[in-house]
Amino acid sequence: MRRLSRKKALSLVKELDAFPKVSESYMETSASGGTVSLLAFSAMALLAVLEFFVYQDTWMKYEYAVDKDFSSKLRINVDITVAMKCQHVGADILDLAETMITSSGLQYEPVIFELTPQQRLWQRTLHLIQSRLREEHALQEVLYKTLLKGAPTALPPREDGSTEPLNACRIHGHVYVNKVAGNLHVTVGKPIHHPQGHAHIAAFVSHESYNFSHRIDHLSFGEEIAGIINPLDGTEKITHNNNQMFQYFITVVPTKLNTYKISADTHQFSVTERERVINHAAGSHGVSGIFVKYDTSSLMVTVSEQHMPLWQFLVRLCGIIGGIFSTTGMLHGLVGFCFNIICCRFKLGIYRPREAVQLHNQMNNLNHHQTPLLADNAPPE
């Protein structure tokens, strides 16, 4: 009974077979079929390799939400070189709440304003990347995905050991400010704070020594990440007027970066530049210097690195193989069907084969010769 039930179950399973086997004696192969098979296998292999490269690649996903964190501090990373001596220039930050942040977190270092050939090459390369970033925003995704591979964006140190006079001041470091709009001042004189506001002691600085030609080697907000290029990195402004004012209007967007290599809370920003000459007689009022006015956005951007799941890769791979196999089979059958109709099945008129015409003529001649013989051998009446 058990054997009988097993045989019934096996026969039932065989009846459900969706892939019936055909005996090899009933299968016919052809040169055209082999050629199509080779082309199909080559296309399958090529597309499978390309699909594997797509599976290995990643892309960045951007999500937007309201920034609800207003109590934390905002870090500002500064590295600016001004073409003035350090005792004649000062930097401070004043936010919208009239809170003054002194330059205690910033360092003043006397340097040479002119760059060495190696530093100038670095700056030209940075300018090229900046121009490409403005044209193709997809390059930012490449920078996000290769953070740890990217070289530091800071200006390389001077190696020539020049004896030129130190005619410039490098202001670098970081400060923590409130997450409200503020203004970073770099102008003549050291900043002081008093109950009525703040001021810079500029009375002892000669007006002829004013020169706000500057170079922004680095300016960023939030956690400093090597490999990220910011919009103002590498900016250089040269002026020959003592009363020049440079203004940068910045909108800061909080950004959470989550990749397979790093997770960090940083900030992106967009910038608008403006410069003008201070001339009170012509109605252009103000103070000569460098002013970076920033404001924070109420939106927060989450940038996460995404990868194709394995099941999706397998589904796409099966679709490629099955699609090519089915399509080439149908095309081969259609071409063979049309070829048979035109060259083999249609035997009338000019398409009639020559061998068939000769055979038909021989049969007619044979019938023509056999007819008199049958007439001669007929019995007399």
Sequence and secondary structure as in RCSB ss.txt:
>XXXX:A:sequence
MRRLSRKKALSLVKELDAFPKVSESYMETSASGGTVSLLAFSAMALLAVLEFFVYQDTWMKYEYAVDKDFSSKLR
INVDITVAMKCQHVGADILDLAETMITSSGLQYEPVIFELTPQQRLWQRTLHLIQSRLREEHALQEVLYKTLLKG
APTALPPREDGSTEPLNACRIHGHVYVNKVAGNLHVTVGKPIHHPQGHAHIAAFVSHESYNFSHRIDHLSFGEEI
AGIINPLDGTEKITHNNNQMFQYFITVVPTKLNTYKISADTHQFSVTERERVINHAAGSHGVSGIFVKYDTSSLM
VTVSEQHMPLWQFLVRLCGIIGGIFSTTGMLHGLVGFCFNIICCRFKLGIYRPREAVQLHNQMNNLNHHQTPLLA
DNAPPE
>XXXX:A:secstr
 HHHHHHHHHHHHHHT SS    GGG    HHHHHHHHHHHHHHHHHHHHHHHHHH EEEEEEEEE    SSEEE
EEEEEEESS GGGEEEEEEETT  EE GGGEEEEEE SS  HHHHHHHHHHHHHHHHHHH TTHHHHHHHTTTTS
   S     S       EEEEEEEEEEESS EEEEEEESEEEEETTEEEEE TTS GGG    EEEEEEEEBS  
TT   TTTTEEE    TTEEEEEEEEEEEEEEE SS EEEEEEEEEEEEEEE BGGGTB S  EEEEEEEE SEE
EEEEEEE  HHHHHHHHHHHHHHHHHHHHHHHHHHHHHHIIIIII  SGGGS HHHHHHHHHHHHHHHHHHHHHH
HTS   
